[in-house]
């Protein structure tokens, strides 16, 4: 989408305000279907940083996620530009990758379709 969807911006703003981190969402962006729960950007950055910090090879990258944090920005009241997913999967055929869920950041302007809720597959 060339113009960000105002409903998605509103949903993201509510998540950013700390009112809820239990919002499940499924989006299509760049042809990929991503499904999972939204998190405030600051929480998302902290979790990604923690994972990187525990890695022998990727540890130095953990500090990048604390630079330019939302709470440190002068424009912190600006509308959100990204969705921050945790416990998320990219759906491919009948599987979600990764099975345990991952951390994804998606530009709202790149979302071409979306629905509330997350999808999971079952053989039953």
DRENTORFI-172083 format. One record per residue: x, y, z of N, C-alpha, C in turn. Coordinates in steps of 0.05 Angstrom, whole numbers, plus 5000, padded with zeros to 4 digits. Last residue first. Layout:
XYZXYZXYZ/...
***
This chain:
488143555237485643435247483243525230/492643825227492143585210489543455217/492744525225492344285240491744055220/495645175230494844945215494544695232/493545825246495245595251494045365236/493446525245492746275232494646065242/490647035287492846895274491946625264/487047665282487347385289489747265276/484748075230485148045259485247745265/488348145169485948065184486748035213/490548455108490848375136488148285147/494648665053492248545063492648465092/499348945046497348955024494748835032/504049325078501949125083499849155061/507649735075508049505057505949285060/506450095114505950175086506249945066/508349845159505449855155504849925126/513749415157512849685152509849685146/514948955208513748985181512949285179/519048515241518348795239517448845211/518747925281518748055255517848345258/521047375314520647665317520847795290/517546735316519846915314519047205318/515746065332515146345330517646515330/516745535328516545645355515745935355/517245445274515045315288514645445316/518746055238519545805252517145705268/513745815196516645825200517346075216/508545355190509345625199512345615206/505844975136507545005159507945295165/503444875087502044795111503744815136/505945425054504545175051502945105076/508145825102509045715077507745445073/507846395141506346155132507346075104/512046585191511446625162510146365153/509846745257510846545237510246655209/511247005323510147025296511346805278/512447195373510946935371509746915343/511547875353513047665368511247425368/511948435309510848175316512748015334/510549065300512648905313511348645323/509549495246508349305264510649125275/511150195236511749905234510049745254/509850705247510450645219510850345214/505451065291507250835285507550795255/505551785294504151535287506151315282/509052105348508452065319507051805315/510852165398507952165395507152135365/516352195394515151945404512151935402/520052535371517452505358515952265368/524752475399523252735403520452705392/525951835429525552005406523952265413/526151485470528251685469527851885447/522151115463521851295486523951515486/524150825418521850995416521551195439/531250855410528950735422526550925421/536350935386533951045374531350915384/539250325408539650595396536950685384/538049815420537550015441538050295431/539549515378536749515384536049705407/545049535379543649675357540649715364/546749175417546549465424545049625403/547048685391544848735410544549025417/551448595361549148715348546948795367/555048305392555548595388553148735374/552747765390552547935413553048225408/553547395350551747625344551447815367/556846985369557547125344555947375339/554646815417557446875416558147035391/548447065442549946925420552847015420/545747375477546547105486548046945465/544547825448546547845469547547575478/540247655417542847705404545047715425/536247625456536947385440539747425428/536048155473536747945492537547685477/534348425427536948485438537848255457/529148235422531148165401533948215412/527048455469527148165466529148085444/527549015459528748885483529048585479/524349075414527249135413528648995436/519348945436520448795414523448825412/518749365473518849085482520048905461/518549795438520549785458520949505470/513949695405516649695394518849665415/509249225433510249505431513149485420/507148685390508348785415509149075411/502348225364503748485363504848545390/502847545344501947745363503647995360/501747275277502747275304501547485322/503847165211501647155230502947135258/504747335144505947335171503747345191/505947165080503747165100505047135127/509047535028509247345051506847385069/508447924991507747654983507947455005/509548395018511548294999511048004991/505248185066507148395060509248275041/499448075099500847995075502648235068/498247885168498648075147499847945122/494547785226495747655203495847855180/494847855296494347965270495747795249/492847935363493747755342492947875316/494448285420493048315394494348125374/496748315468495548065462494048065435/498548755492500548615475499448345467/495449375506495249085501497548985485/496849885521494249785530493949485526/501350125504501649945526498949835536/501550425459500750565483500850385508/502450045419504650215428504050355455/497149865412499149675422501549835434/495050335390493950235415495850035428/498150375343498350585363497250485390/496349925315499149935324499450155346/491150075305491649835321494449845332/492050535274490650555299491150315317/494650315230496050515246494750535273/490549995211492949865221494550055238/486950405196486150215216488650065228/489850665155489350805181488350625203/494950405119492250355126491750485154/499350845085498950655107495950645114/499550865016498751015040498250805062/501150444983502750684983502050865007/501749765000500050005000501850255000/
***
